[in-house]
Amino acid sequence: MAILYVISKYVTFFGAALKAFWEQIFCRIMKIPVQDARWTQANELCGHIDHDFSESKAKTFLICYLPGMMNRFLAYGMFISSYIGLFYIEVSPSDAIFWIYLVMFYLAVSLLCNNAPLYEDALWNWDLLYGKDQKTNIAVKILGFIPSAYFIASAWLEKYAVSLLIYVIAALIGIFVI
């Protein structure tokens, strides 16, 4: 399955590189040491950077949340407008706007397929909040549950290239059903 992960990262290169860029920026801002800043490696770090785990719950949560949030923020408008233009309005390939919509759709899918934290970061965040020896405030546990569960689920989907498959299916539905 690791080969599918790397292939999905290279197919969505723009989003993978931008996600790694955001991770590196936020690690530097929060003073989390970065071990390896190569953005596109042919392993599980493709689209991520290798950084130390933080002992701070807030920093760990933010390093899981902020880079993906930046990709989602950029992607939502492009995805919705290009999907509507390509599949509902049915702009034809002879129109110049079709190619703009097509590029926007690829860029949006590329960004959306690369918004999850590294699986190990998501598990570390969970362990810091809900681990056996952790003394976490009950309010923090309640408020952090849904985002932390989302981190793990989305990181798992991304780890097995399911996120790319979901958007390919969405495009096929747009082409053949709508």
HELIX and SHEET records of a PDB file:
HELIX    1   1 ALA A    2  VAL A   11  1                                  10    
HELIX    2   2 PHE A   13  ILE A   29  1                                  17    
HELIX    3   3 LYS A   57  TYR A   83  1                                  27    
HELIX    4   4 ILE A   84  TYR A   88  3                                   5    
HELIX    5   5 ALA A   96  LEU A  112  1                                  17    
HELIX    6   6 TYR A  119  TYR A  130  1                                  12    
HELIX    7   7 ILE A  138  LYS A  159  1                                  22    
HELIX    8   8 VAL A  162  PHE A  176  1                                  15    
SHEET    1   A 2 VAL A  34  ASP A  36  0                                        
SHEET    2   A 2 ASP A  50  HIS A  51 -1                                        
END                                                                             
